[in-house]
Amino acid sequence: MTLPIRRTFLAAVAAAACAAAIPAFAARPLTIGFSQVGAESEWRTANTASIKEAAKQAGVNLKFADAQQQQQNQVKAIRSFIAQRVDVIAFSPVVETGWETVLREAKNAKIPVILTDRSVKVSDPSLYVSFIGSDFVEEGRRAGRWLMDYAKKNGDRPLNIVELQGTVGSAPATDRKTGFAEAIAANPKLKIIRSQTGDFTRAKGKEVMEAFLKSEGKKINVLFAHNDDMAIGAIQAIEEAGLKPGKDIVIVSIDGVRGAFEAMKQGKLNVTVECNPLLGPTLMQTAQNVVAGKPVPKRITVEEGVFPAEVAAKVFPTRKY
Ligand code: AHR
């Protein structure tokens, strides 16, 4: 007689303990520490907005830190997230190298790390759980293929190209350069005559384009900019030099932000290759899966297109960033 009662009592105690524990666990929101590159471009602004909005929608407690394009600020932010014992650390690395030590600190603290937008070069891939972002080499190839096609349709004459590179050591700068060079290699008439960093900003893009125009003048036929903001800065420099952007100098760029569509509608930019910044919802979902112990893909890529000036007016109203 006594045994079943005792069992019932024990079962009731256990159930009560579980009931008390479950709501307490369920009520605690997921905390993600996110270190952003900075606010260097229209693309980055859209990326930050996507992450903040998605966190709000998912009920995630987001600790956001802006690194102002400095790796040391990102390292500091990651260490502070470790000290605060966040559930997940996510970041978009300014540059590719130099992350081994701090990522190992996160791993030792058992805090999973998700990379967004840009990847890192590490000898141990277990230092991060997933990388969500574009294929930058392919973006460079797409830009190069568009130019190959343009050259073919426009008399197959020699074309001198100047290149505005992104931040030195960053994955998009390295990979877009590689992809573009690979795509144009088959046409020896396409020559890169100058290549310099504009750090992904409008101001720097303008400054470097001014220098290119000063030294190369009318020799320049094409500008390949690693992002739209540098292309927009360069457009200003070209106009101030008395030339017509999009006509005297063909401009190929990457991102697909609204500013690029505006420039294309005005005939000042010839094509933009899309790089999708709307990574917030995928990041939140991936973080939730990781914390729930579900398997997540090591690499998550995003769908992207190529938008030449001819389609700009039609596509513009559908753009989300
Ligand atoms: O990493 C993505 C790149 O960084 C975008 O192309 C650029 O606009 C940004 O600054």
Residues whose N, C-alpha, C, O or C-beta is under 5 A from the ligand:
A	BS01	AHR	E40 S41 W43 R44 D117 P172 F200 H226 N227 I254 D255 C275
